[in-house]
Amino acid sequence: MKTNLLIGIICLALFTSKTHAQTAIVNSQTEAKKSEAMKQIFIDKFIVPEKSKQEFLERVRINRNFIKHLNGFIKDDAYESTDEKGNLIYMTIAVWENEAVLKKAKETVQAEYKKEGFNISEMLERLNIVMDRNIYKEAQP
């Protein structure tokens, strides 16, 4: 009798452990799919010296016009201010349908840069521009 009870407890523990593991895997997969389906907000912040402003803004115009035609693009906005040193602080916010289309858009932009012979790192260094780039998701209340 004690042996049967012990076997029953062990089987129940194994079953419960397996069920919890399966639930954790399903929850993890659900969260990954949810993340892939969530809008991606691509935010760039630039600090641009006054002398570099004209060339920088021309490049921004080219880039913003290009991405508007890519698959999965939802919208973009730009904001600007000037700091105490006279530098332009320029932010761009591009919203994409999901992670997959953002990844594809990045690849397409890089291919376009290569075709044009444009090197963003070189331009930023040459013009003394500081860039901070991040990808965000909409916050859930």
TASUL-V808703 format. One record per backbone hydrogen bond with DSSP energy under -1.0 kcal/mol. CO is the residue of the C=O (numbers start at 1). NH is the residue of the N-H. Records with the same first field share a line. If there is no record, write none. Layout:
# TASUL-V808703
CO = NH / NH
This chain:
# TASUL-V808703
1 = 5
2 = 6
3 = 7
4 = 8
5 = 9
6 = 10
7 = 11
8 = 12
9 = 13
10 = 14
11 = 15
12 = 16
13 = 17
14 = 18
15 = 19
16 = 20
17 = 21
18 = 22
19 = 23
20 = 24
21 = 25
22 = 26
23 = 27
24 = 28
25 = 29
26 = 30
27 = 31
28 = 32
29 = 33
30 = 34
31 = 35
32 = 36
33 = 37
36 = 99
40 = 96
41 = 136
42 = 94
43 = 134
44 = 92
45 = 132
46 = 90
47 = 130
48 = 88
49 = 52
50 = 53
52 = 56
53 = 57
54 = 58
55 = 59
56 = 60
57 = 61
58 = 62
59 = 63
60 = 64
61 = 65
62 = 66
63 = 67
64 = 68
66 = 69
67 = 70
70 = 73
72 = 97
75 = 95
77 = 93
79 = 91
81 = 89
83 = 86
87 = 83
88 = 48
89 = 81
90 = 46
91 = 79
92 = 44
93 = 77
94 = 42
95 = 74 / 75
96 = 40
98 = 102
99 = 103
100 = 104
101 = 105
102 = 106
103 = 107
104 = 108
105 = 109
106 = 110
107 = 111
108 = 112
109 = 113
110 = 114
111 = 115
112 = 116
113 = 117 / 118
119 = 123
120 = 124
121 = 125
122 = 126
123 = 127
124 = 129
125 = 128
130 = 47
132 = 45
134 = 43
136 = 41
